[in-house]
Amino acid sequence: MHLVVVLSFNKYDQAIFYSVFDPLVAGLSNSSHVDALVRLDSYQSFIDDLCELIDQMHRSTRA
């Protein structure tokens, strides 16, 4: 196991959950994306790259 992701949303934010969860799963399904994330050396770099990955996956599903 290389990465564990825990998400928490309240029941009123289901739309937000799916707008984050689906692109996150799509991005993390690619092992090269996971490898790149686990090699990062700071929390801020990890969060920045993870957010960018989610944005990329979100844009690619809308194209």
C-alpha positions in Angstrom: 0.0 0.0 0.0 1.4 3.4 -1.0 -1.4 5.8 -0.2 -4.5 5.9 2.0 -7.1 8.6 1.4 -9.8 9.5 3.9 -12.6 11.8 2.9 -15.4 13.1 5.0 -18.4 15.1 3.8 -21.8 15.7 5.5 -25.0 14.4 3.9 -25.8 17.9 2.5 -22.6 18.1 0.4 -23.1 15.0 -1.8 -22.6 17.1 -5.0 -19.2 18.3 -3.7 -18.3 14.7 -2.7 -18.8 13.4 -6.3 -17.0 16.4 -7.8 -14.0 15.5 -5.8 -14.2 11.7 -5.4 -14.7 10.8 -9.1 -11.7 12.8 -10.4 -9.6 11.6 -7.4 -10.3 8.0 -8.1 -9.6 8.5 -11.8 -6.2 10.1 -11.0 -5.2 7.6 -8.4 -6.1 4.7 -10.7 -2.9 5.6 -12.6 0.1 4.2 -10.7 2.5 6.8 -12.1 0.3 9.5 -10.4 0.5 7.7 -7.1 4.2 7.1 -7.4 4.7 10.9 -8.0 2.6 11.8 -5.0 4.3 9.5 -2.6 7.7 10.8 -3.6 6.9 14.3 -2.6 8.9 15.6 0.4 6.4 18.0 2.0 2.8 18.1 3.0 2.2 21.3 1.0 3.8 19.8 -2.2 1.5 16.8 -1.7 -1.6 18.9 -1.3 -0.7 21.2 -4.3 0.0 18.2 -6.6 -3.1 16.3 -5.5 -5.3 19.4 -6.1 -3.7 19.8 -9.5 -4.3 16.1 -10.3 -8.0 16.4 -9.3 -8.3 19.5 -11.5 -6.7 17.7 -14.4 -9.0 14.7 -14.1 -12.1 17.0 -13.6 -11.2 18.9 -16.8 -10.6 15.7 -18.8 -14.0 14.2 -17.8 -15.7 17.4 -19.0 -13.9 17.6 -22.3 
